[in-house]
Amino acid sequence: MSWCPVLAPAVVLRPDRVRGTDLLVMPERVAVLRGAAAGILGLCDGRRTVPGILAELTARFPEAPVAEEVPEFLDLLRAEGWLR
C-alpha cells in the first residue's frame, strides 16, 4: 500500500462547466466523473499514499464506506492506465 497514485502524464482532470461535472480528458477519450470521483482524484498527487488518501477522505466523510470503495476505484483506474 505504499503506492502514491498520480494521474498518468496524458490524463487531465478538468471541470466541465457546461455539464456541471468533472472530466478526465485523455487522448481520443473523455471520461465523465460522477459523485466523489473528482475529489478522490484530486488527492492523487503522487505524494499521498493510498492509506493517506483514505485517512483524509475518512476525516472528511466519516459515514462514507471509504476504506471499502476507494481502493477498488483507484485500482480500476490504474488498470485502465489513467493512474500510475
Secondary structure, 3 states (H helix, E strand, C coil): CCCCCEECCCCEEEEECCCCEEEEEECCEEEEECCCHHHHHHCCECCCCHHHHHHHHHHHCCCCCHHHHHHHHHHHHHHHCCEC
